[in-house]
Amino acid sequence: MGLNPLVTTTSGHAFAGAWLIDEKLPILCNDDPQDIRKRVDNRDLVLFETTLITNASPVTFEQAKDHARN
């Protein structure tokens, strides 16, 4: 299984992520936030807040994932 990374964007921000299963989106750009949320909730992919894990007081990966989910 290869790593299939992805970047999701919201208004003025972006989150990094990767598939946790051997999958990828069937299209290059998906503008359906409910589809992405469903895949995160099903644990098919993971998204995380990159700015929180790279600042002077980094948070845990779990906290970065929680921030991206909310």
C-alpha positions as CSV (number, residue, x, y, z in Angstrom):
1,M,0.0,0.0,0.0
2,G,1.4,3.4,-1.0
3,L,0.8,6.6,0.9
4,N,-1.9,8.7,-0.8
5,P,-1.6,12.1,0.8
6,L,-4.2,14.9,0.5
7,V,-4.8,18.5,1.5
8,T,-8.2,19.8,2.4
9,T,-9.0,23.5,2.6
10,T,-11.6,25.5,4.5
11,S,-12.1,29.2,4.4
12,G,-8.6,30.6,4.8
13,H,-6.9,27.4,6.1
14,A,-5.7,24.0,5.0
15,F,-5.2,20.6,6.7
16,A,-2.8,17.8,5.7
17,G,-3.9,14.2,5.7
18,A,-3.5,10.7,4.3
19,W,-5.6,7.7,3.5
20,L,-5.5,5.0,6.1
21,I,-6.8,2.4,3.6
22,D,-5.6,1.6,0.1
23,E,-7.9,4.3,-1.5
24,K,-7.9,7.7,-3.2
25,L,-10.5,10.1,-4.3
26,P,-11.9,9.3,-7.8
27,I,-11.5,12.9,-8.8
28,L,-8.7,15.4,-8.3
29,C,-10.8,18.0,-6.5
30,N,-13.7,17.2,-4.2
31,D,-15.8,20.1,-3.0
32,D,-18.2,18.1,-0.8
33,P,-17.2,18.6,2.8
34,Q,-19.7,16.0,4.0
35,D,-17.9,13.3,1.9
36,I,-14.6,14.1,3.5
37,R,-16.1,14.2,7.0
38,K,-17.8,10.9,6.4
39,R,-14.4,9.3,5.4
40,V,-12.7,10.8,8.5
41,D,-15.5,9.5,10.7
42,N,-15.2,6.1,9.1
43,R,-11.4,6.2,9.8
44,D,-10.7,5.8,6.1
45,L,-8.5,8.9,6.1
46,V,-6.9,11.2,8.7
47,L,-6.6,14.9,8.7
48,F,-4.5,17.0,11.1
49,E,-3.7,20.6,11.9
50,T,-0.1,21.1,10.8
51,T,0.4,24.5,12.4
52,L,-0.2,23.1,15.9
53,I,2.4,20.4,15.6
54,T,5.1,22.7,14.3
55,N,4.8,25.7,16.7
56,A,7.0,26.4,19.7
57,S,4.8,24.4,22.0
58,P,3.7,21.5,19.8
59,V,0.6,19.5,20.6
60,T,0.2,15.8,20.3
61,F,-0.8,14.2,17.0
62,E,-4.2,13.2,18.6
63,Q,-4.8,16.9,19.5
64,A,-3.9,18.0,16.0
65,K,-6.3,15.4,14.6
66,D,-9.1,16.6,17.0
67,H,-8.5,20.2,15.9
68,A,-8.9,19.3,12.2
69,R,-12.1,17.3,13.0
70,N,-13.7,20.3,14.7
